[in-house]
């Protein structure tokens, strides 16, 4: 089976809701991409008070940078204002501080265009 938006939605409707399953998948993908090359173990700490990110930023030893991610699940249309709001919170909180975020991954269940305002 090929994983795509439709099959993910079909196979993940249960009491925990698809939004949480999507966020779990994003968490796993982010960890695999950014922590698999690290020599020192790092745990992705999820905190509801993270500023625009799903977890605290992590240090990617391979690329020598601090990374974070944001998962956005939309039932209908993409709400670009939510994405912008998260980006503004990240920039406001992490600019000029220790643990600055160098790269942010955005995971979304819908196609995002660069031409939308």
C-alpha positions in Angstrom: 0.0 0.0 0.0 1.2 3.4 -0.9 0.9 6.1 1.8 -0.9 9.2 0.6 -3.4 11.6 2.2 -6.5 9.5 1.2 -5.1 6.2 2.5 -3.8 7.8 5.7 -7.3 9.2 6.4 -9.0 5.9 5.6 -6.8 3.8 7.9 -6.6 6.2 10.8 -10.2 7.1 11.8 -10.6 5.9 15.3 -11.3 7.3 18.8 -7.9 9.1 18.9 -8.8 11.1 15.8 -6.9 11.5 12.7 -5.3 14.9 13.7 -3.4 13.2 16.6 -2.3 10.3 14.4 -1.0 12.8 11.8 0.9 14.7 14.5 2.4 11.4 15.7 3.5 10.5 12.2 5.1 14.0 11.8 6.9 13.5 15.1 8.3 10.2 14.0 9.4 11.5 10.6 11.1 14.5 12.1 12.9 12.5 14.7 14.1 10.0 12.0 15.3 12.7 9.7 17.1 14.8 12.3 18.2 12.5 15.0 19.3 9.3 13.3 22.8 10.6 12.7 23.4 11.9 16.2 25.9 10.2 18.4 24.3 11.6 21.6 20.8 10.5 22.3 18.2 13.3 22.3 14.5 13.1 23.2 11.9 15.2 21.5 10.3 17.0 24.4 6.7 17.9 23.6 5.5 20.9 25.6 2.2 22.7 24.9 4.0 26.0 25.6 6.5 25.6 22.8 6.6 28.8 20.8 5.3 27.9 17.3 6.9 24.4 17.4 5.5 21.0 18.2 8.5 20.1 20.3 11.5 21.9 21.7 14.2 22.5 19.1 16.7 19.7 18.7 20.4 19.8 17.6 21.1 18.0 14.4 24.8 16.9 14.8 25.1 15.9 11.2 24.3 19.3 9.8 25.3 21.3 12.9 22.1 23.2 13.3 19.0 23.5 15.5 15.8 22.2 13.9 12.1 22.3 14.8 8.9 21.4 13.2 5.3 22.4 13.0 2.4 20.0 12.0 -0.7 21.5 10.6 -3.8 19.4 9.9 -6.7 21.0 8.2 -10.1 19.4 7.7 -11.0 21.6 4.7 -8.9 24.4 3.2 -5.4 25.4 4.3 -5.5 28.2 6.9 -2.5 30.2 5.9 -3.0 32.6 8.8 -2.3 29.7 11.2 0.9 28.9 9.5 2.0 32.5 9.5 1.1 32.9 13.1 3.3 29.9 14.1 6.2 31.3 12.0 5.9 34.7 13.7 5.9 33.0 17.1 9.0 31.1 16.2 10.8 34.2 14.9 9.8 36.3 17.8 10.8 33.8 20.5 13.9 32.2 19.1 15.6 35.1 17.3 18.8 36.2 19.2 18.4 33.5 21.9 20.4 30.4 22.8 19.0 27.4 21.0 18.1 29.6 18.0 16.1 27.6 15.4 18.0 27.4 12.1 15.5 25.3 10.2 11.8 24.6 10.6 10.0 21.7 8.9 6.4 22.3 8.1 4.2 19.1 7.8 0.8 19.6 6.4 -1.9 17.2 5.2 -2.9 19.5 2.4 -1.0 20.9 -0.6 0.5 24.3 0.2 1.1 26.9 -2.5 3.7 29.6 -2.5 1.5 32.0 -4.4 -1.3 32.2 -1.7 -1.2 35.4 0.4 
